[in-house]
Amino acid sequence: MSDGAALVTTAPEAFRAALPGGGGLLGLDLGTQTIGTAFCDAGWRFASPGKTLKRGKFGADRALIGALIAERGLRGIVIGLPLNMDGSEGPRSQSSRAYARNLAVLGLPVLLWDERWSTIGAERGLLDQDMSRAKRAERIDSAAAAVILQAAIDRLAGGIL
């Protein structure tokens, strides 16, 4: 991690160019009260749900996220970008963009990825596992982060940009 701000983009090709050697990635699903996390391998094949973090003041969030990055030697961050169904951006999108810009001080490239169907996909996956409503509620944010990250790495690794 460096002291300079890093790339923040919605362009997969720019993000991939910033990571020519690949490397593990952190996926984030930003909620108003929690942050779902997910991780992928250095070869960008599989995304797995991580912890769900309690959202607090940004400085505390950044410290927790920085610790996850250091612990796993991660090279980039993918953040869900909540677009409206017509593809336009609203207040939640602007909040995610601001969060991404603030995380850029960690020195890693940040990709903002369309998350319109991530929670529905995560919910279906948890239902397929016959998970109780209480367990689904505990895991939905990290499962959504994994859906977001998997979609991004499928695009990045597949080279279809």
N, C-alpha and C positions, 0 to 999 in steps of 0.2 A: 504494500500500500504506500502511496506517495502523498505528499502534501498538496499537490496540484489537483485541480478539478479534472475529471476525466470526461470522456465522450458520453453524452446522453442522447439517445436516438430512437426513432421508431423504425429505422431502416436496418433490416437484418444484414444486408451486405456490408454496411459500415461497421456494424458490431462485429461481424465475422472477421473483417479486415483488421480490426483492433486486437484480435486474438488469433493470429496466424497459426499458433501451435495448439489451439484448443484450450483445454483446461476445465476444471470443475466449475460449475456455475451455481449460484444461489437464486432461487425463485422466490418472489414475495407476492402475496395477495394481501393488499392493504385494506383492512376494515377500519371502521371508526373506533372500535374498542380492542381489536386484536390484529396481529400480523401473522398470517400463515406463511410457513417457510417450506421450501423443498430444495433438494440438491440433485445434481446430476454428475455422472462420471466424466472424466477428462475427455473421453471420446464422443461425448454428446449422444449417448444411446438411450439411457434410462433415467427418468426423473423419479425420485422417491420423496414422499412427504417427510417433513421434519417436524420440529416443534411448532406449537402455536404460542406466540409471544403476546403478553399483555401489552397493549400500546400505552405509552406514557408520553412524557415530554420528549421532543425530538432528540435531545442530547443523550438521554438514557437509551432510546431506541437505537441510535447510531452506535453507541458503545456495545450493545448486545449484538447487533448485526456485525460490527467490526470484529468482535470476539469469534463469532461463527465463521467468518471469512478466514481469520488467522488460524483457527483450530483445524480447518479443513483445507487450507491452502488454495482457496478459490480464486478464480481469475476474472470473473464477471458476474453481473447481476441482471436478472430479468424481472421486471416489475409489471404486474397486470395493469393495463390501462382500461378503465371502465368507460367504454364508448356507449352512446345511445344506440338503439337498434338500427337507426338509419345511418350509423357511422359517424355522426357528429359528436362533438365533445361538449360536456356540461361541466358543472362545478366539481364533480368527483374526479373527472379527468384532469382538470387543472390542479387539484390537490395532489394527485399522483405524480404529475409532472414536477410540481414543486418539491415533493418528497425525493424524487429521483435527482433533481438538481442538488439538493442538500446532501444526498448520499454520495454524489460525485467527488466530494472532498476525500473520500476513502481511496481515490486513485484508480478505481476499477471502471471499465466501460459499463454503461447501463443501457439495456434495451427495454423500451416500453412496448409491451405486447398486448394486443387486443384480447380482453378477457370476457367478452360478452357471454359466452356459453360455459365458462369454467365452473361456476358453482353448480349448474345443472348437471354437467358431466361428472363432477365430483360426487354429487348426491346419488346419481345413478350407480356409480362405482361402489359406493358404500352400501347402497341397498342391495346390489348384487352379492355383496359379502354377508347379507342377512344381518346387518349390524343394527342394534337397537337405536331408538331415537336419541337416547341420552349419549351413547357413544358417537353417533353421527354428529351431534351438536359439538362434541369435544374436538372432532377431527376434521370437520368440514373445511375450515380455513386452510389447514396444511394440505388437505387433499386438493382443494382448488388451486393452491400454489403449484402442486405437482402437475395438474392438468395444464396450467399456463406454461410452466417450464417445459413440459413434454412437447406441447405444440410448437414452442419456439425452437427447441433443439431438433425436432423433426424437420423443420424448415431450414435451419442452419446446417445441419449435418447432411441433409439431402441435396444441398446445393441449388435447390430450386428457389431462386430469388427473383 
